């Protein structure tokens, strides 16, 4: 099905965008470390606004279309909200949308509110996670117990949380670009690669995904 490129013509301030100013101070960006603070993530559109930040990955947000939407603003608001959720899942404080567009997966009218809507962006952290500090509290060839899980289904606009108590074996820890990556075995999951998104002396969070959803899980440090 043909993908139409629909340029966003909206009030950027209303949608949570930073001003397009090369001299913008990064002090205005909130350091988002908890998923609960996803609404505080800043969305920008120029490279100047991300200068000095740490790129941690690419993200996307798909929103299933519905006949209940009556105007473009409703569709955009739902998609932007999910994009911020996607950013929080991976540990982002800032998201850059280079092209400022929504892709409408529709072969019909230019703007079909019932069509699936997709946003894509690049996720940034204000500071990188400290690899050596992480390896002091989490060890390879060790097992950890999960505490809870946040899940976002690919085609949903909401997230779910649940207590989850499963074993996670960490096989190896290494740095890939700016991310701390774990190769491991999580009981009940076929995924073998996990990205560390937060940690302290008591717990650590990892991000992973499969064909149907993205996940952020918290584990206890023994």
N, C-alpha and C positions, 0 to 999 in steps of 0.2 A: 504494500500500500504506500502510495506516495507520501513523503514527508514534506509538509509545507513549513517554511520558515516565517514565523510571525514576529515582527519586530515589536518589542515592548515599548509602548508609548504610555508611560505612567509617571506619576510623581515619585521620584526616587526616594525622597525623604520619607514618604508615607510607607514605602515598602521596606524600609530599614537600610537604605543605601547610605554609605558615607559620601561626603561631598567629593567631587572630582577635583582634587587640588593636590598638585605634586608635593606641596609643602605640608600636607596633612600630618599631624603628630600621631604617632602610634600610641601615644599615651591615652588617646581617646578610645582605643580598642580594649574591650574587657577580656581578660585572660579567662577563657571558659574551660574549666577542668571537669565539670560535672554535666552529665546529659540533661539534668533538670534545668540548666541555665541556657538551653539551646536558643531561646528567643533573644539572648544577648549577643549572639554571633553577629558580626558586622559583614554585610555584603557590599563589595566594591566592584569596579569594572576596569580599572587601569593598573598597569604594572607599577606605576609610581606609588600607588597606595599600598603595595605589598613589598616594597623595597625594604630589605632587612628582615623580613619575616621568613619562616621556615616552611617550605613546601612539603606537605606530608601525604598528598595523594589527590586523585581525581574522584569526584563524587557525582551522582546523578539522582534525580527524584522524579519518579513516574507517578502520575495521578490518574486514576481511572475516571474517564469521562462519565457525565451523568446528565440526564435531561432536566434535572432540577436547577441547574445553573442558568441564570437569566442575563448575566452580563460578564464581560471580560474580566472585570476586577475580581469577581468571586473566584474565577478559575485561577488567576494569577496569585491571589492571596493563598489559596490552598497549596499551589505548587511551591511557592516561596517558603511557606511554613515547613513543608516536608524537606526542602533543600537544607534548611537550617538544622532539622533533625538529623539528616544524613551527615552534615558537618560535625555535629556533636557526637555522633557514633564513632567517628574516626579521631576525635580529639581536636577539632579545629576551633579557632577563635575568629578567623576571618575566612570568607569565601570570595574568590574572584570569579566573576562571570565575564569572560573576555568578549563575547559577542552580544550579550544582553538580548538573547532571543528565547522564545518558547518554540519548541518543535511540536506541532500538532499532527498527530498521526491520523490524518483524515484525507480522503480523496475527494471530499465534497467542497463545501463553501470555504472561503478563506479563513473564517473563524467559526469553527463548529464546537460549541461549548460541550457537546456530548462526546467529543473525541478525547482520546487519551492525551494528556499533556506531559511533557518531559522537560526538565531543566537540567543543565549540566554546569559544573563549576570545578575550580581548583581549590583545595583546602589548604589552609596555612595555620601554623601554630606561631605564637609570639616568640617562644623560646623552644629549642629542641629538648627532648628528654635526654637525661644523662645516662648513657650506656653503662659506664663504670659503676655509677650509683645503683642502677637497676640490678646489675650482676652481684652486688653485695647483699641484696635482699632476696633475689630469686636465682636459683641454681639450675644448671642443666642436669639432666639425669635425676630429676626429683619430681615428686607428685604433689599436686595442690588440689584443694577442694573448692568447688564453686560456691558462691553465696547467692547470687541472683543473676537474672538475664533481662536485657532489653531487646526487643525484637521489632523490626519494621518489615512487614511484607512488601514485596516489590510494587504491588499495585494498590496498596492501601495508603491513606493519608494520615493514619494514626499509628501510634506505637503501643506495644503492650509490655508489661513488666510481670515477672514471676519469680518466686523463689525457686532456685534450682540447685540441687546438691549432687554433683557428679565429679568424678576424678579427672584431672588433667595432668598428663605426664609431659614435662618439658624435656625434649630431647636435645635441643641446641638453641643458642641465642646468638644472633648476629645483627650487625648494622647493615641496612640496605638503604642507600641514599641517606635520607634524614630520619628514617624510621628504625625502631628496634623491632626485629622480627623474631618470632619463636616458631621453630619446627616442633610439633608436638602431636599428641594423641588425646583427643577429648572424647570421653565415653559417649556413645550414641551419635557421634558425628563423623562424617567421612572426610571433612576438611582437615588438612594437615599443616596449614600455614596461618599464623595469627599475628596481628600487629598490636604491639603494646601502645595503649593510648593514655594511660595514667597509672601512677603507682605512688605508694608511700611506704612506711615501715610495716603496715598492717595488711594492706591489700594491694592488688594490681588488677587493672582492667585490660582486656584484649578485645579487638575488633576482628570479625571474620564474616564471610558471606558464603551463601550457596546459590543455587539457581532460583530460589524462591524468596529469599529474605536476607537482611543484614542483621548482625547480632553484636551486642556489646555485653560481655560477661565479666563479673567481678569474682576474684579468687582470694581466699585467705592465704596469708603468708605464715607458715608454721613458725 
